[in-house]
């Protein structure tokens, strides 16, 4: 049945027009009380769904888990419903669930399919990602399985999985590599070009990309121009760059790459490399940019890609390219690029580092805001780069090492802390603890006997609640980081330093060691090969899932509550095997995917290392602060994010604006067009426009809502540096395809700082 949307009826049109007029009058009356405000702008992040997941925990019970989102109210309660075999949903809890975002159902008939739905307490509305169906007679396992297409041929494998919301439903989908067998007796070359594939979370394959002849060279030190996933290099990341709610795929490409839409990328120079931004749903290229030409004479650049926010608001591509000279020394080049739609990938900064530079890289980069200004720095090895590409510091006495970590390691120190290990440091340095904000070394451990040592592993995490803050360790003993105190006197007793995750019900760190999830017991210490085990992921009971060289394909918080998922594959590489906890907890934390530091790290591979949030997570922790984020398409949208035309320009010559600037529209015909505005379920929203008008009379213009023009007047705000807020009721369609356009029609319009969409 076709029905006219109520907001399109003539009566509603008249109501909206009257409300617009009243809003302008109200703003005029209140403008004198509004003062300048320099609050920092919020970081644009994914609008995630609830991520509900249900697994069969025992013969008689189902464990259900869901996300607390980053901007959810602290006192938000939840209700859990179950529909058995399509029957009417039945509420399972009595009072609203106010603690940990999980629930154990012990009354289900598990011989039939059961759909679990989580709702905000007392509301009938069902949010995106709020339902999950557990199949009838499901196996007892803490696993979600995602089917994959058959491999391209015998002997093919998968090393990495990337996650992102490709279809805009608020839940994570998957991108993965397909790596051909190596030629017989020579691991430096493959028998066929590599592939890259994308899947929806239900296993529907969206596309496949052929990486072409440039991916045949698989030498892990100097891979081919289009080769992915060799050694410390990845060449792929996934993220929503333009804020439309759908993630793009960012990919290293060269001549001969065939994209998901069937088009082929060509360049007369087969060694010329590009970064390509692809439509995540189709695999179609949207924009490309050549790699930096620094050190091109030394051959193609092995590549790491990740995501960070150099301006504190918008996501950018963080790039690290590396190649080797004939004398086996390395050149490095780092860059940050932005793409907000269109055919251009813009460069924010580039930093070339020739061989012999005092800055020595590790095998992974970390992108994190270390000084609290909202803008992300980039670190690797012994140095850190500011958000604008300038050098922040070099750690004194530190050289290359395989592992390092940056995060909040204790509750008393300001800024961020770091820990790393060393490879063949001439001074005998083995491991070090430092202030990651300013580069000051806190303590070091070493052996000055003239013997070079490669400390290949190190790790951080709170594994001993008797000592405040994180423990840090490699092979010299288990130390409390903030105090440099051995927590276990016998240095032969310690967990193995592989990866830190959160799995069980407390806030202490668990270990992800090869195929084992382990739990250190400080009261009954053991050697590394005898650490108590919580789960054996390679068990035949789970179908003997596979790792790649002791590492999973991905690990991070992608389903359910704040704890970690671990992604493996089945023996035939035709199924993702996603381990997700089935252990109840009362700990209530917002999803790690809405924590800026943790989410950045989810986009980076390299030598896989543990992601950490930017707050202290361990024994004695306080409730983490609410993240300064907004969801794509809603919240306070910066005016400088709009598409500008005519006389409209970005300016920064006033006081009190938020973000990097504001928009001036000084003459008739200038426009600021906001796209991908999220209308939710549709209906009237009270949009608030933050503006300044230093003139004595209102500034007149037009607000177009999805092409429909409405007159708008910005009353005097009390001065050019005094910002007021104009509330405007607008009718938005459901979804994220709404457009708001501000247009000057009778001379200058007010200066526009941001548009707040509730």
N, C-alpha and C positions, 0 to 999 in steps of 0.2 A: 504494500500500500504506500502511495506517495503522499506525504504530508508536508505542509508548509511549516518550516521551522518557526516557532513562535517569535523569534527575534526578527523575522523578516516581515512580520505583519505591520500594517500601517500604524496601529496603535502603539506598538513597541517602538517604532521609529520616532513617533512624536514624544514618547516618554524619554527616550535617550537624548533627543534634542533638548528637551527641557532640563534634564539632568546636567547636560554639558553647560548650559547657561548658568544653572545654580552653582555648579562646581566653580566656574570662573568667578562668580560673585563671592563665594565662600573664601576662595583663595585671596581675593582682593581684601577682604575683611581681616584675614589672618596674616597677611604678608608682613605687616610691621613687626610681628613677634618672632619672625624667622631669622636666625643668625647663621653666619658662615660655619661650615662644618667640613673638616678635613679627614673624616673617617676613611680608612682604606677600602678600596673597591674589593669585591669578592671574586674569588677564583671560579671560573666557569667549569663545572664538572657534570658528569653524566647524571641524567635523571633515571635512577635505577628503580626497578620494581622490588617487590618483597623477597624475591629469590627463594620462595618456599621449596623445601625439599623434604621428602619422607623416605626413610629407609626402615627395613624390617630389622629390629634390634635383637629380638628373641622369638621363640615360637609363638608367643602371645602378645608381643608388643611392637608398636611402631613409634619411631622417634621422628618428630616433626620439628623443623627449625626454619627460621626466617630472619630477614634483615631488619635491624633498626637502622633507619637511614640517617645520614649526617645531620639533617635539619629537622628531624623529628623532635617533638617536645619531650622533655625528660620524663614527664609523667604520663606519656602515652601508653594506654593499655591495649591489650589485644584479646580477641576471641578466636577460638579454633573450631571449625566445623568439619564434619565428615559426611560425605555422601557415599553410601554403600551401593555399588552396582547401579548408579544412576538415580537412586531414591532421593527424596527430599533431604537437604542437609540438616544434620543434627548438631547442635552446639555441644561441645565436649567439656568445656570448663564452666565453673560456677561464676565466681567473681572474675573480673578482668585480670589478665595475666600482666603483672607489672614488673616482674623480675627478668631473668634471662629469657631471651626470645627463642624458647624451645618448649616442647610439650611432649610427654610420652603417653600414647594411647594404648591402654591395656584391654579395651573392650571390643575391638574390631573383629569382624568375621573375615579372616585373612584368606579365605577360600574364594572370595570375590574381589573384584577391583574396588579400591577405596580412594576417593578423591578428597584431599585435605585442602581447606581454604582458610586463610588467615585474614581477619578483618580488624580494622580499628574498633575498639570496644564500643558497643552501642550503636554502630552504624551498619546499614545494609550494604553500603557500597563495597565493591570488590576492586581492589587496586591491581595494576599490572603485576604479573609474576606472583600473584597471591594464591595460586592453586597448583597442586601437584598430585598426580594419580599414581598410586602404587598398584602394580599389576597383581592379579589374583595369584595366590600360591607363590609369591615372590621369595626368592632365596633370602636366607638370613645373612646379610652382608652390608657393611657400611659403604655402599657403592652406588653410584649412578652411572649407567652405561649409555654411551652415545654411538650408534652404528655409523660406520664409515664405508665408503666405496672400496671396492677391491683395489689392491695395489696395481700399479701399472705393469708390473711383471715380477717374476721370481727374484727373490733376494733384495727387493726394495725395502727401505725402512723409513721411520720417522724419528727425528731428533727433537724438534721443538714444536710446541703448541703455543699460539698466541690467542688472547681472548679480547673480545670487543663486542659491543651491541651493534651488529651489522644491519639488523632490520628494524631497529627503533622500538622494540617491544619492552625495553627496560631490563632485558636479561642478556647474559653473555652468550655469544656464539663463538665459533672456533675457526682459526686459520692454522694450517699445519704444513710442514714441508714433507716432500716425498723424495728420498735420496736413493739414486740408482746404485747398484753394486759397483764396487771399484773394479778396474781391469785386473786380470789375473796377475798376481805378483807385483802390483804397483798401485798403492793406495793414493797416488797423486792424481789419478785420472779415473773418471767414471765411464761406464759403458754407454750411458745415455744422459741427455740433459735432465736436470732436476725439475721437479714440479712443485707448485704451491697450490693448495686447495683450501676452499672455504666451506664451512658447514654451519647450518642453523643448529640450534641446540637440540632439535629433535632428530638430527642426523641427515637432514636434507642437504645434499651437496649443491652449493650455489654456483661454483665455477672451479675451473682448473687452469692454471697458468703454466706454460712451458717456458723454462728459463733459457732455453736455446743453447747454442754452441759455447757461449760465454760461461756456462756453468759446468763444463766438462772437466776443467782442472780443479781438483779437490785437495790440492796440497794445503795443509792446514796453516802453513806459515805464509804462503803467497797464493791464495786462491784466485780463480778466474774472475773476470770482470763482473759476471752475474752469478757467481757461486754463492750459495747460502749455507749457513749452519756448519761451518768447518772450524775446528779449533775454538778460538775465542771470538769468532765472528758470527754474526747472525744475518744482517741485511734486510730485516723485516721488523716492523712494529705495527700496532693497530690502535687507533684512537679516533675519537670524533674531533676533528680539527676545526670544523666550521660551525659547530653548534646546532646542527639540524637534527640532532638526536640519533644519528646513524654514524657508526664508526667508519672511517676510511682505513684503507690498508696502505702503508707506506713501504715501498719496495725499492731495493737497488736493482737497476736494469742496465742492459747494454744491448748492442745490436743482436737481433734475432729472437728477442723475447716475444712470445705470443701471449697476448692478454686473454682474460676471461671472455671478452666479447668477440674473440677471433682475430682482432687486429694485431699486426706485427710491428714491433718497434725497430726502426732501422737507423743506422748511422754508418757513414763510410769508414769510420775508424772503429774497428771491432774492440779496441781497448778503452774507448771513451765510455765513461760511466755516468749514470744519471740517478737522481732520486725521483721516483714517480709516486704521485698520490693517486690512489685508485678508489673508485666507487666500491664500497665493501659488499654491496649486494650483487654487482655484476662483474667485478674484476676489470672494469673499463677504465683506462687512464683518463684522469681529469686534468693533471698538470705534471710537468717534468721540469727538472733543473739540472744542468751539468754539475758533476762533482767539482770541487776546487781543483785547480790545475797544479797546485804546489806539489812538487816531487813526482810529477807525471813520468819523468824519465826513468824512475825506479820501478815502474809497472803499475798494474791496477791496485786499487786500495781495498784491502780487507776492511769490512765495515761493521760497526755496531750502531744501532739506531735505538733511540728511546724518546720519551716525551718529558718535557718540562715546561715551566711557565716563566720565561725571562722577564716579563712585565708584571707578573703576579696575577694576571687576569686571564690571558688567553693561552691555550696550549700551543707549543711549538715543537718542531722536530729537532732533537739533539743528535748530532752526527759526530762519529769518530771514525776517521779513515787512517789506515796504517799500511805501509809497504816497507820492503827490506832492500837495502843497498847491497851491491856485490860484496862489500866487506862484512856483511851480516848485521850491520847496524840498522836501526829502524827510524823511519820518518813518521811523524804523526800530524794529523790536521783535524781540528775540531771546529764545529760550526753549529749555529742555531738558525733554523729556517721556519718561516710561518706560511701557512696557507689558510685563507678564510673564504675559499670559493674562487671560481674563475680559473684561468689558465696559467697563473703566475705563482711560483713558489718564491717568496721574498726572503732575502738574507738578512738576519738580525746581526750576526757577527761571524767572523771566521778567525781562527787562531792556528797558524801553521807552526810546527815545532820540528826543526831539523834534527837529524841524528847528532848526538853529542850534547844536546841541551841538558841543563841541570834538572829540568823537569823530567821525571821518569814515570811512565805509565804502569798501571797494573794490567789485569786482564778483563776488567769490567769498569764501567763508569757508574757513578752514583749521582743522581740529580735530586737535590734537596735544598730547601731554604734553611740555611744555617744561622742567619742573623735576625730572623723574625720580621723582615720587611715584606714578606709575601712573595718575593721573587726568588727563583731557584738558581742556586749555584750548581756547578758541575765539578766533580772530583774524580780523580783516578790516581793510583800510585802515590807519589809524594807531594802532589800539588792540588790546589783548588783554583777554579776559575770563577770569577764573579758572573752575575747574571748578564752583564754587558760584554762579556768575553775578555775582560782584563784579568791579569793574574791577581789572585787574592793572597796566596802564600805558597811557599815551598817548605816542607817539613825538614828541619835541619837534621842532617845525619842519616836520613832515610833514603833508600834506593828502591829499585823495583821489588815488588813482592806479589805473590799470587792472590792474596785475600786481604780485604780491608772492609771495615764496617763504619757507618756513621748513623747516629741516632741519639735518642735521649736515654743515657745509660744510668742516670741516677736522679733523685728528686731534689738535690740540694744545689747542684752546679747550674750556672746559667748557660744558655746556648746549647750547642750540641757537642757530643763527645765522639771520639773515634778510636778504633783499635785496628792494628794491622800486623802482618808478619812479613818477613824479609827473605829474599833469595840471594845468597852469596854476597852479603854485605861485607866489604873489606874490614870494617871495624869490628865484626863479630856480632853486630846487633841481630837479635832473633825476633823480637816482638816489641811493640810500643803502644802506649796509651796517650791520647792527646786531646786537646781542646780543638774540636773540629770547626769552631767558629773563627778562631784567630790563628790556629796553627801552632800553638804552644805545646811542646812535649810535656806530658805529665810524669811518666816514668818509662823506663826501658829495661829490658832483660837481654843479656848477651853473654858470649863467651869469647874472651880475647886470647885465643890460643893460636891464631893464625890459620885455622882451618875454616874454609868456606862451607857454609851450611845452607841448604835450601829447605826452609820451613814451608812446606807445601800447603798446609791447612791451618786455619785458625777460626775461632767462632766466638760469638757473644750471646748472652742471654741470662735471664735470672733463673738459675737452677738451684740456688741455695738460699732459702728465705731467712736463714740466720744472719745473713750479712746484707746490709742495705745496698741496693743497686745491682747492676748486671755483673755476672762473672764473665771473664774473658780467658781464653785458653788456646794453646796449640799443643806442643808436646813437652813443655817445660813445667807443667803443673797447672792446677785450676786456681786462678786468682780472682779475688774480688777486685773489679776494675777501679772503683773510686778510691780504694784504700791501698791497692797493691799488696793485698794480704792473701797468703795461701789459705784457701778455705778447706783444703785437704792436705795435711802435712806430707803424706806419701805422694810424691809427684808422679808415681807410676799409676795412680788411681785417678781416673777422670773419664768423662764421656768422650767419644770420638768427635773431633771438630769438623762436622760436615755441614749440616743445615739446621737452623732453628725454626720451629713452627709452634703453633698453639693448637692442641688437639683435645686434651682432656678437660675436666671441668674447672681447674684452677687457673690462675694468671701466670704461673711459672712456665718456663719454656720447655718444650719437648724437643727431642732430637730426631731429625730425618736422616738416617744413616743407611744409605744404599736402599734396600728394600724393607728396612725396619723403621718403625716409629718407636722411640725409646724414651724412658723417663729416668733421669738421674736421681738416685736416692742418697742424699748427703749423709744420712745416718747409717747407711750400710754401703760404703763406697766400694766400687769394683773397678777392674781393668776395663779398657775400652771394648773388649770382645765379650764382656759379660754384663753390660748395662741392661737393667730390666727392660723388657720389651712389652709394649702395649699392643702392637699389631705387626704381623708379617704379611706385607702386601703381595709377595710373590707366591703365596700359598696356593696349592692345587685346589683348595676349596673355593678360591676366587678365579680359577681358570689360569693360574700361573702368569699374571701380567708381567710385562717387560719394561725395563729401564733402558736408557742409552748410557752406557759407560758409567754406571752407578748413579746416574741422575734421572729424575723424572722428566717428563716433557714440559711440565709446568707445575708450580705450586704457588698458592696464594688464595685469598678469600674471594671465591666466586659464587658460592651458594650458601644459603642458610645464614646463620649468625656470624659472628666476627672471627670465627676460627678458620683454620687453614684447610683447603682442599689440595689433594695431591693427584696429578693426572699422569696415568700410565697408559699403555696400549696392550691389547691382547696379543697372543703370540703370532697371529696372522696379520696384525696391523689393520684390522677391519673394525675396530671398536676402541673408543676412548673409555678407559676404566678410571672413573673419577672417585677417589676415596674421600668421603666426607664423614665427619665424626658422628657417632651415635651415642655420645656420653652427655647426660644432662648437666647443665650448669646454671647457677643463679647469677653468674656474672653478666652484667648488661652493658654492652659496649656497642657503639655505632659501627656499621660495617667498615672494615679496613679499606674497602674500595672507595670510600669517601674521605679517607685520610690522605692529604696531598702527597706526603713523602712515600707512603706505602703504594699508592696508586701509580706514582711515577715509576717505582721500581718494578711494578707488574709489567711494564712495557719493555724492560731491558733483559737481555740474555747474557751474552759473553760467557765467561766461566760462571756458571749459575751460582748465585749467592743469595743469602736470606734477605728478604725485604723487612724493613722495620718501620713502625709509625714514628711520627715526630713528637710523640709524648711518651713518657715512661710507662711501660707495661710490665708490671712485675709485682712482687710482694710489697705491700705498703703503699701502693699507688693511690692517687686521688682520682676522682672522676675526670676523664679527659675533657679539655675545653671544647666547646662547640666549634667545629671547623669554620673558617671564614670562606665559605663557598656559596655559590648559587647554582641551581640546576640549569642546564642549557635551555634557553627559550623562556626562562622565567627569572624572578628575582630582579635585582637592580642591573639592568642592561646598560652598559656604558654608551653614551651618545656617539663616541668616536668609533664604536663598532658598526654604526649604521653605514649604509652605502650613501655617499654624498654626491650631490650634483648641483649645478648652477653655482651660486655664490657661497654655498656651504663649505666651511673649512674647519679643521681641527685646530684649536688654539690652546694655549697654556699660560696666558698673560694676566690671569686673575688669581685671587686667593680663594681658598675654601672649596675648590672643586675636588671631586673624588676620581681616583684612577689617574691615568697619564694626561688627561686633558678634558676639554669640553668642545662643543660644536657651536660655532657662530654662523648665523644665517643673516648676513648684513643687507641683503637686497632681495626684492621680489623675484620669485622663480627658483630660489634655492630650496633644496629638499634634503631631508635626512630620512632614509628608508630602513626600517628595522624588519628583518626577515626571520623566519623560523620561530616566531613567537608562539609560545605554548598556551593553547586555550583550554587545556585539560579536557573535560567532558563537554566543553562549550557552554556559552551563556554570557551573562553580563559580568564583567570584571571591573573593579575600580582600579584602573591603572593610574599611577602617580608619576608625574613628570617633574623632575627637579630642574629648576631654571633660575636664571638671574635676569632681571630687567631693571636697569638703572635709570630708565626714562621716567618722566612724571606721568605718562599715560600708558594704558595697556598696549601691548604689541599684538597685532591681529594676524591670524593666519588660518590654515586649514589642517585638520587632522584627518587623514584618509585611513579608514579601517577596512582592509581587504578591498581597496579601490573605491569605497563609498566615502565621499567628502563630508566633513562636519566642520562648521566654523569653530574656531578656538581663540581665546583671548588670554594672554599672560599678563596679569596685573603687575604694577610696579612692585618690586621686591624690597625696595629700600636702599638700593645701591648696586653697582656692578659687581661688587664682591660679596653681596648678600644673597644667599640662595633660598628660594622658597619652593614649596611643593604644591603643584596643581593636581587635585584629584579629578580624574576623568572617567566616567563609566563608558565602557566600550563593549560591543557585542563581538565576542570571539567565537570562531568555529572550533569544533573539537579537533584536537591534535596540534601538531607543531608547524602547520603551514600558514599561519596567520601573518599578515604584513601590516605594519603601522608606518605611516609616512607623515612627517611634519613638513609643511610647505609654507614658505613666506609668500604672501599675496599682495601686501600693501606696504612694501618697504621692509625694514629689518624685522626679524622675529627675535624672540628672546634667546639668550644663550642657553643651550640645553646641555645639562650635565649627565643625566641618566634617566631612564624610563623604568619604573618599578612595576613589574607584572606579577600579581599575587598568584 
